[in-house]
């Protein structure tokens, strides 16, 4: 089962509910990308590699996704380890103590 929670930028207060990186549910696999048109974080479905294919790219987008905020179609993988804010590029996205926690799939 996948899990999402609220993250807030330490600098500009950008807030988003996200899985904050690769997240696996029972049916789908998601990863977090940045929309290059509006700089929002988007959890998008990625293609499941063939069983045992450890060299396969695990971040190929499934289908032809669009940004839920602006309708854009240009995405880059978000640095889920450094967690930089995609809006201001100065802050770090941190889990909120008071935000939502969602289990999906």
N, C-alpha and C positions, 0 to 999 in steps of 0.2 A: 504494500500500500504506500502511495506517495504522500508527501507531507509538504505543506506550504505554511509560511508564517510571514508576519509583517516585518519589513526592514525599513529603517529610516536613515537618511544621510546625516552624518555628524556635522556637516557644514551648511547645507541648504534646505534641510527638512523635506527633501523628496521622499515620498513614502510609497511603498509598493508591497503587495502580497505576492511572494514568490517562493519557489523551491530552492533558490540560491545555488544553482548548479544542477548536475545530473541527478535525476530523481526517477525511480522505477516503481511503477504500479503493477497491478496484476495483468493488465492488458497493454498499457502504453509505457513508453520511455520518453521522458522530457529532459530538456536541458535549458539553461537560461541564456538568452541572447539579448543583445542591444539592438534596437531598431535604429538604423543610421539616419532615418528621416526625422525622428522626434526625440531620440536619445532616451527612450523608455526601456525598462527591462521587460522582457516577454518570455514566458515559459512556453516553449514550442516543442512539439512532438518530433522525435528523431527516429530514424530507421533502426530497427533492431538488427544487429549483425548476425550472420549465420552462427549457429552453435559451434563453438570451438575456434572461431576465427578471431584470434586475439590481436591480429595486426590490422583489422578492419577499422576504418574511421568511424568512431562512435557518435559523430556529431553531424551527420548528413540529415538535413531537414526532410521530414516526411511531407510529401505533397507540395503544394505551393502556398505556404502560409502568408497571412497578412497581419500587420500590426493591429492590435485591438484598439489602439489609441488614435492612429492617424491613417491606417490603411496601407502603410508603406510595405515594401517587399524586400528591402535590403537589411540584412541582419549580419552581425558578427558575434561570435561566441564571447560571452562575458567572462572576465577573469574572476571566477568564483573563489579563488584563494585569497587574492588581494582585496576583493570586494570594492573596487572604486565606484564612486557615484557616477552614473552615466550622464547626469544632468549638468553638474558643476565641475567634474573632474578634479575636485579638490578634497572632498570628503570621502569617508568610508561608510558603506552600508552596514548598519548594525541591527541585530534583532531587537525589536521593540518589546518592552516588558508589558505593554498594555494593548498590543495589537492582536490581530486574528491569528488563529492556528487552525489549519484546515487539513483534513485527511482526504485524499482523492483516490479514485479508482478502487 
